[in-house]
Amino acid sequence: MTMMSNTSLALLMMIIGTLIYNTNNVSAQCGGSLPTLISECSKFVQKTGPPIPPSPGCCAAIRSFDIPCACKLITKEVEKFVSVPKTIAVARSCGLKLPAGMQCGSVRVPPKAMK
């Protein structure tokens, strides 16, 4: 990892830590393991950089969460570091069905593109 990505990951973990503190444990509310989600998926949902297809480990971690629940907990602070559109794309590429129109942070989930 480069120094920049280590810094980004550290900032992301700090922001997510704040999110956990403010919501009394995301995992308890929305299932899954937040530390696993961060370690497995952070590089796929970072605000910077191009979209990258998620790894099987990321898909396994994201499938363990109640995504509509987690979407309600995404704050403006988290959105400074996490791309909600990338997060939606990752979830969908991992096989999760996200309904069009659902609010996820400040983003309304778009209809799934037809192939």
Secondary structure, 3 states (H helix, E strand, C coil): CCHHHHHHHHHHHHHHHHHHHHHCCHHHHHCCCHHHHHHHHHHHHECCCCCCCCCHHHHHHHHCCCHHHHHHCCCHHHHCCECHHHHHHHHHHCCCCCCCCCEECCEECCCCCCC
